Every structure is written in C-alpha cells, then in structure tokens.
Amino acid sequence: MERLDDEAQRSLTRRCPPIRGREGLAYALDGREVVSYCSNDYLGLSQMPIEAADATGSGASRLVCGDLEVHRRVEARFAEWLGHEDAVLFPSGFQANASVLPCLLSKDDRVHSDRLNHASLIDGMRLSAAPRSLLEHLQPPKLGSREAAPRDWWVCESVFSMDGDGPSLGDLEGHLAGGGCLYLDEAHGLGLFAGGRGRGALLRARPTITVAPLGKAFGCAGAFVAGSKVACAWIRSHARGFVFSTGVSPMLAAAIEVQLERVRGPEGEALRGQLWRKVDRFRTRLGASHGQAFPALRSPIHPIVVGSNARALAISARLLDAGWHVQAIRPPTVPEGSARLRVTICAGHSLEQVDAFADDLLRCLEDA
Ligand SMILES: Cc1ncc(COP(=O)(O)O)c(C=O)c1O
C-alpha cells in the first residue's frame, strides 16, 4: 500500500516488537536477550501474581446488569484514597479520556489544552463541543472573567508521557484558586508521588477531575476517573465509553483492588524508594558527568531527543545489539523533528545495570 511505502521512506514504519519469555524487565527480542529501558512498569508490579477472581466477564454494560460488587468496592476505595468524592472505572485510559471529556465539556465551556497532551486527551477534546485553544507546553491558561460561565478547563498531564516534565504545582493551584477547572491526567504520576497518590495529591485543592490510567506504575490496566459525586453520576450516565461498553472484567477489577493495596502500602513505599535511587543514579551518571539535560521534575521518564527519525532508529538498533531495549519514539507520538529515545528507569533495574546502560547509551549517542 502506497501510504505504508511513504511512511517507510520517512523512517516511520511501526511494528509491535515480538517479546518472548518476559521475566521482570528481561526478555528475548529479535533473537537477543535484552533488558528493557522503555517500560512503564515503574514499580515492577505488572508481574506480581494475583489469585484468580471468581468470574471472567461482567456480562453487560454496568448500566444493564454488569454492575458488580467488585466494581463498586474498588471505585469507593480508590476515591477515598485519592481524596475525591467518587470515582468511575473504565477499561482503559484511552477510553476514559476519549469519552469523559466530550461528556463533561459543553459548548459553554472553554478548554485550554497543553500542546504536548496525549492523543487520548486530544481526541476527547476534539469530540467535545467546547471551543479549544492550545497552550504553550506547561503554561497555565489565562482565566477569563469569573462571573459564572464559561468555565475555563485546563487539560494537562501531571507528568508528560514523552517529556518527563510537568506543570508547576503553583500554577495548578493558582488555576483552581482563580476559579478554573482542572482535568489532570495522572497516567505517569499515579503510584509514584505523595504515597503513590500522584502529583495532584500534592495540591492544596483537588483537581476538578483526576484521570488515573492503571497500566503504568499500577502494573495493571483500566483507568479511574475521579471527581465530585455529581460529576461521576453524570459520567456514569453520559460517557459513551462507559454507557455503551461492557463493564470492566471482574478479573481486572479484582487485580486492581490488589494492586491498590500494594501501591498505597509499605510494599509500594519500598518500591518507590528503590525507584528513586535508580533514577538519581542514572541522572547523575548522564547529567553531571556528560551534560545531558533532564527535566527539573524527578520522574522515571528521560527523553533523549535526537531529532531525525532515522537517527533515533539507528541508536535504538545499536542499543539492542548491546542488550538494551529502548524503543525509538517518532511522530506523531512526538512533534516532527523531535524523534527521541524515551528512557524509563524502573525499580527493578539494578544499580550495576543502570551504570552499564548509561555508559552504552553515551557510546551509542556518540557513534550514531
Ligand atoms: C498521559 C496518558 N494518558 C492516557 C493514556 C492511555 O492509557 P491506557 O494505556 O490505559 O489506554 C496514556 C498511555 O499511553 C498516557 O500516557
């Protein structure tokens, strides 16, 4: 097909890397034994054994006859932990963003979107009736007059997935204090900050809506959307990805319940301690001694922007030869001309592995 040929010409071909025999961060890929530096399994929870739930499917949409006790229990526990009044469980973060934004935002609202927001947030805003303006990355919106409508929604990520940076807590608080609404996607913050509760938990006022995809540090899948009782009631009866979709599998809901206890308890705290030790080691090795600049926000995500798609692929291939898997990230995931290696450090890496990886990375960057 012509379009695929055209993409190949521009080094944009994508494929799912066929992984075999995964054990923690190690697996076989294309005939090599490698260690992953591109996983979002920051705490290593994705491979924790879980006892099977007592059923596989919920049988119908939650609004028909698929609303099970385990759904209601895990939603209540999550909302209480995060300090929101209520929470709604979705099958995925993409489904949550793509269906909650259109149902919450009306034509009488204004939505302000960070220009580097995740595709699911962009699609959700596109499907909504609210007029949208783009914000420079990490800049807060300017609020209009505060006489009721229109409401100004700031839609952003607490830790940007491809950049590892995030808005300042002062700006987020200022926006809320000024009467704005905040829709905060905590995909890469949940599990890591403030006892695992994400960066939003460090705010003096709650975000209006917190979205918490569970496929990253939670090592699971699915997503909570948390907010006021009124907002959640509206979402349950109007978000199309909730109304017209089979209720989350009870197997997944039961697994989420177990992971929630792990993340919020001493096990999570110990894993966070291990994670930050490895992150600091990597940053020191690459930053202090080799001048690699990283975002001020301490997170597991380290973008190494190399510019051209072909160069990103070449460095990724060299790293694979050295036994490290770091996927090249190219447009449209990141803006044109900013292809990168997105290096993620996880609790499960050993300090020796971090050192060896950092040295090989520097060598490959110089050679390619
Ligand atoms: C910021 C952000 N939001 C939402 C999602 C989508 O979440 P999920 O993987 O659960 O669909 C992702 C995942 O890539 C993400 O990085």
PDBQT file of the ligand as one rigid body, heavy atoms in Angstrom, charges set to zero:
ROOT
HETATM    1  C1  LIG A 401      -0.946  10.534  29.569  1.00  0.00    +0.000 C 
HETATM    2  C2  LIG A 401      -1.664   9.295  29.141  1.00  0.00    +0.000 A 
HETATM    3  N1  LIG A 401      -2.999   9.276  29.215  1.00  0.00    +0.000 NA
HETATM    4  C3  LIG A 401      -3.705   8.192  28.840  1.00  0.00    +0.000 A 
HETATM    5  C4  LIG A 401      -3.070   7.063  28.377  1.00  0.00    +0.000 A 
HETATM    6  C5  LIG A 401      -3.884   5.887  27.916  1.00  0.00    +0.000 C 
HETATM    7  O1  LIG A 401      -3.981   4.961  28.933  1.00  0.00    +0.000 OA
HETATM    8  P1  LIG A 401      -4.246   3.404  28.594  1.00  0.00    +0.000 P 
HETATM    9  O2  LIG A 401      -2.925   2.837  28.226  1.00  0.00    +0.000 OA
HETATM   10  O3  LIG A 401      -4.808   2.860  29.856  1.00  0.00    +0.000 OA
HETATM   11  O4  LIG A 401      -5.212   3.372  27.468  1.00  0.00    +0.000 OA
HETATM   12  C6  LIG A 401      -1.678   7.026  28.325  1.00  0.00    +0.000 A 
HETATM   13  C7  LIG A 401      -0.985   5.789  27.877  1.00  0.00    +0.000 C 
HETATM   14  O5  LIG A 401      -0.219   5.723  26.988  1.00  0.00    +0.000 OA
HETATM   15  C8  LIG A 401      -0.944   8.180  28.698  1.00  0.00    +0.000 A 
HETATM   16  O6  LIG A 401       0.389   8.205  28.625  1.00  0.00    +0.000 OA
ENDROOT
TORSDOF 0
